[in-house]
Amino acid sequence: MSQTSRKTDRHPDPPEVENPKTAPVEGSTSNRIKDPDDWVTGHEPMTGAQASYLKTLSEQAHDPHAYEPDLDKAEASKRIDQLKDEVGR
């Protein structure tokens, strides 16, 4: 039985290129953390995960008004951060 030879040519590994998503930003420890006001999709409705987490945190913080079902992603993120601080998470 004869073995067929496989073509094993592969592209060479690309040269090291700095990934702008992981490169440090001057004056910042990370550029992965953006202000929610600067999010491109911040105006879109909050995600299901945000809604669920915000609802849970608002209950734990005894602040039912912190949860509003019509929040956008940016505002939900801000409220989540605020409530996390309040409940010690």
C-alpha positions as CSV (number, residue, x, y, z in Angstrom):
1,M,0.0,0.0,0.0
2,S,1.5,3.3,-1.0
3,Q,1.4,6.3,1.2
4,T,0.3,9.5,-0.4
5,S,2.3,12.5,0.5
6,R,0.5,15.3,2.0
7,K,1.4,18.8,1.3
8,T,2.7,20.2,4.6
9,D,3.4,23.7,3.4
10,R,2.1,26.1,5.9
11,H,2.2,29.8,6.2
12,P,5.0,31.1,8.2
13,D,4.1,32.5,11.6
14,P,3.3,36.2,11.2
15,P,5.8,38.7,12.6
16,E,5.1,39.9,16.1
17,V,2.6,42.7,15.7
18,E,1.4,44.8,18.6
19,N,-2.3,44.0,19.3
20,P,-4.0,47.4,19.9
21,K,-6.6,45.7,22.1
22,T,-3.9,44.4,24.5
23,A,-1.3,47.2,24.2
24,P,-1.1,49.5,27.2
25,V,-2.6,52.9,26.9
26,E,-0.5,55.8,28.1
27,G,-1.7,56.9,31.5
28,S,-3.8,53.7,32.0
29,T,-3.2,50.3,33.3
30,S,-5.4,48.8,30.7
31,N,-7.3,49.9,27.6
32,R,-9.8,47.1,28.0
33,I,-11.7,49.2,30.5
34,K,-13.6,51.9,28.7
35,D,-15.9,54.5,30.2
36,P,-19.5,53.3,29.4
37,D,-20.1,56.8,27.9
38,D,-17.5,56.0,25.2
39,W,-19.0,52.6,24.2
40,V,-20.1,52.5,20.6
41,T,-23.1,50.3,21.5
42,G,-23.8,52.0,24.9
43,H,-27.1,53.4,23.6
44,E,-28.4,50.0,22.8
45,P,-30.8,48.3,25.3
46,M,-29.0,46.5,28.2
47,T,-28.3,42.8,27.7
48,G,-30.2,40.1,29.4
49,A,-27.2,39.4,31.6
50,Q,-27.0,43.0,32.6
51,A,-30.7,43.1,33.4
52,S,-30.5,40.0,35.5
53,Y,-27.4,41.1,37.4
54,L,-28.7,44.6,38.0
55,K,-32.0,43.2,39.3
56,T,-30.1,40.9,41.7
57,L,-27.9,43.7,42.9
58,S,-30.7,46.2,43.3
59,E,-32.5,43.6,45.6
60,Q,-29.3,43.0,47.6
61,A,-28.8,46.7,48.0
62,H,-32.4,47.2,49.0
63,D,-32.7,49.8,46.2
64,P,-35.5,48.6,43.9
65,H,-35.4,51.9,41.9
66,A,-31.9,51.1,40.7
67,Y,-33.4,48.6,38.3
68,E,-35.3,50.0,35.4
69,P,-36.1,47.6,32.5
70,D,-35.6,50.2,29.8
71,L,-32.0,51.2,30.6
72,D,-29.3,51.2,27.9
73,K,-26.1,49.2,28.2
74,A,-24.0,52.2,29.4
75,E,-26.4,53.3,32.1
76,A,-26.9,49.7,33.3
77,S,-23.1,49.2,33.5
78,K,-22.8,52.4,35.6
79,R,-25.5,51.3,38.0
80,I,-24.1,47.8,38.3
81,D,-20.7,49.2,39.2
82,Q,-22.3,51.6,41.8
83,L,-24.4,48.8,43.3
84,K,-21.4,46.4,43.4
85,D,-19.6,49.0,45.5
86,E,-22.7,49.4,47.8
87,V,-23.1,45.7,48.4
88,G,-19.3,45.0,48.7
89,R,-18.7,42.9,45.6
